[in-house]
Amino acid sequence: MIQKMKLIFATNNQHKAEEINAIVGRSFEILALKEAGIDIDVPEPHDTIEENASEKARVIYQLTKTNPIAIGCFSEDTGLEVKALNGEPGVKSARYAGDISFDKPRTFDKNIEKLLQKLKDKPDKSARFRTIISLIIDGKETLFEGVCEGKIISEKRGTNGFGYDPVFVPTGSDKTFGEMDMKEKTQFSHRKKAVEKLVAFLSKKNPIETP
């Protein structure tokens, strides 16, 4: 039996950690910051999703590069990009209406309220979620992108997921992400598409464990 590759996921967002673990399955062992014994909030000071993903990965890599618990780390940054709003909220998706706490999901309501208000008179409701993953192993960074096209609806539906999930309907479905369970959401997930590219890359470095 081949030992699983361990990676630290630079996040304090348990929802994201659960979603990525559901995608990765048994291929690799993913440790969120808390599970790796790291208590830090990494800032997201940049103007692009790519730069913020890289920033988070670099910070955690510097903290853990000599730690035998894992062979590397990765981070992700995701933005909702609405066509009629010239790509807003984009890199500011999590703090569109001000700072929020991932421990208090209801604070996302303010972000949704602002989004719906700005879209109220816009006929084009098309939008997309875009995820960038930054992986650092042995000091070398590799980026992976995943995109999910869809549209914004005018009122929230569903209580699953987090963020803008209750108002986003992916192309090919009549349900919002908020109405889907994890298995359904994974079929469309932008995060899944980026993670699958990550897994394919890592699988070339380390054979996947067999049962």
C-alpha positions in Angstrom: 0.0 0.0 0.0 1.4 3.4 -1.0 1.4 6.1 1.6 -0.9 9.0 0.8 0.6 12.4 -0.1 -0.3 15.0 2.6 -0.9 18.6 1.7 -1.8 21.5 3.9 -4.8 23.5 2.6 -4.3 27.2 3.5 -7.8 27.9 4.7 -9.8 28.5 7.9 -13.1 28.0 6.0 -14.4 24.6 7.0 -17.0 24.7 4.2 -14.2 24.9 1.6 -12.2 22.2 3.3 -15.2 19.8 3.3 -15.9 20.5 -0.3 -12.3 19.9 -1.5 -12.0 16.8 0.6 -15.2 15.5 -1.0 -13.7 16.1 -4.4 -10.2 14.6 -3.6 -11.7 11.5 -1.9 -9.1 8.9 -1.0 -6.4 10.1 -3.4 -4.6 12.5 -1.0 -4.8 13.6 2.6 -5.8 17.3 2.9 -5.2 19.1 6.2 -6.9 22.5 6.8 -4.9 25.0 8.9 -6.6 24.0 12.1 -5.9 20.3 11.5 -2.2 21.2 10.9 -2.0 23.1 14.1 -1.7 26.5 12.4 -3.7 29.5 13.9 -3.3 32.3 11.4 -5.5 34.5 9.2 -3.7 35.1 5.9 -4.5 38.5 4.4 -5.9 38.9 0.9 -4.5 42.3 -0.1 -4.3 42.0 -3.8 -6.4 43.1 -6.8 -6.7 39.7 -8.5 -7.8 36.2 -7.5 -4.5 34.8 -8.8 -2.4 37.1 -6.6 -4.4 36.4 -3.4 -4.2 32.6 -4.0 -0.4 32.9 -4.4 -0.1 35.1 -1.3 -1.9 32.6 0.9 0.1 29.7 -0.4 3.4 31.5 0.0 2.7 32.5 3.6 1.7 29.0 4.7 4.6 27.4 2.8 7.1 29.6 4.6 5.6 28.5 7.9 5.5 24.8 7.0 8.3 24.1 4.6 10.5 22.4 7.2 7.5 20.7 8.9 7.5 16.9 8.2 3.7 16.8 8.5 3.2 17.5 4.8 5.2 17.7 1.6 3.7 21.0 0.5 0.7 23.3 0.7 -1.9 24.8 -1.5 -4.5 27.6 -1.3 -7.4 28.7 -3.4 -9.2 32.0 -4.0 -12.6 32.1 -5.6 -14.6 35.0 -7.0 -18.1 35.5 -8.4 -17.8 37.5 -11.6 -21.1 39.1 -12.8 -21.0 40.2 -16.5 -23.4 43.1 -16.1 -21.3 44.5 -13.2 -18.1 44.4 -15.1 -16.8 41.4 -13.2 -17.9 42.5 -9.7 -17.8 41.4 -7.0 -14.7 39.4 -8.2 -11.7 39.5 -5.9 -13.9 41.3 -3.3 -16.6 38.5 -3.3 -16.1 37.6 0.4 -16.2 41.2 1.6 -18.4 42.9 -1.0 -20.5 44.6 1.6 -17.7 44.8 4.2 -15.7 42.3 6.3 -17.4 39.0 7.1 -16.7 36.0 9.3 -16.8 32.5 7.9 -17.9 31.3 11.4 -21.1 33.3 10.9 -22.5 32.4 7.5 -25.5 34.7 7.8 -23.2 37.7 7.4 -23.0 36.7 3.7 -26.6 37.9 3.5 -25.3 41.5 3.2 -23.1 40.6 0.2 -26.1 39.0 -1.5 -28.4 42.0 -0.7 -25.8 44.3 -2.3 -25.4 42.1 -5.3 -29.2 41.8 -5.9 -29.7 45.5 -5.5 -27.0 46.4 -8.1 -28.4 43.8 -10.5 -32.1 44.8 -10.0 -32.4 46.8 -13.2 -29.9 44.7 -15.3 -31.5 42.4 -17.9 -28.3 40.3 -18.1 -27.9 38.1 -15.0 -25.2 35.9 -16.4 -22.3 35.2 -14.0 -19.6 32.7 -13.3 -17.6 31.4 -10.3 -13.9 31.3 -10.9 -11.4 29.4 -8.7 -7.6 29.7 -8.8 -5.5 27.1 -6.8 -1.9 27.9 -6.0 0.2 24.8 -5.2 3.7 25.1 -3.8 6.0 22.1 -3.5 9.7 22.3 -3.0 9.4 26.1 -3.4 7.9 25.8 -6.9 4.4 27.3 -7.5 1.8 25.9 -10.0 -1.6 27.5 -10.7 -4.8 25.7 -11.6 -8.1 27.3 -12.7 -11.7 26.2 -12.6 -14.8 28.0 -13.9 -18.5 27.4 -13.5 -20.9 29.4 -15.7 -24.4 30.3 -14.6 -26.7 33.1 -13.6 -27.9 35.1 -10.6 -31.6 34.8 -9.6 -33.5 37.5 -7.9 -34.2 35.8 -4.5 -32.4 33.3 -2.3 -33.3 29.6 -2.6 -31.9 26.8 -0.5 -29.8 26.8 2.7 -26.9 24.5 1.8 -23.4 25.7 0.9 -22.2 29.2 1.7 -21.5 32.6 0.2 -23.6 33.3 -2.9 -24.7 29.7 -3.4 -28.5 30.5 -2.7 -28.7 32.9 -5.7 -26.4 31.2 -8.2 -27.9 28.7 -10.7 -25.2 26.8 -12.7 -25.7 26.3 -16.4 -27.4 22.9 -17.0 -29.4 23.0 -13.8 -32.6 24.6 -12.5 -31.4 24.5 -8.9 -29.2 27.0 -7.0 -26.1 25.7 -5.4 -27.9 26.4 -2.1 -30.5 23.8 -3.0 -28.0 21.1 -3.9 -26.3 18.6 -1.6 -22.6 18.2 -1.9 -22.8 15.4 -4.4 -25.0 17.5 -6.8 -22.9 20.6 -6.4 -19.7 18.8 -7.1 -21.0 17.9 -10.6 -20.9 21.6 -11.5 -18.3 23.0 -9.1 -15.7 25.5 -10.3 -13.7 24.3 -7.3 -14.0 20.7 -8.5 -12.6 21.6 -11.9 -9.6 23.3 -10.4 -9.0 20.5 -7.8 -9.2 17.8 -10.5 -6.4 19.6 -12.3 -4.5 19.7 -9.0 -5.0 16.0 -8.4 -4.0 15.1 -12.0 -0.8 17.1 -11.5 0.0 15.5 -8.1 -0.8 12.0 -9.3 2.2 12.3 -11.7 4.4 13.0 -8.6 2.9 10.3 -6.3 0.9 7.2 -7.3 -2.6 7.1 -5.9 -3.1 4.8 -3.0 -5.0 1.6 -3.7 -7.5 0.2 -1.2 
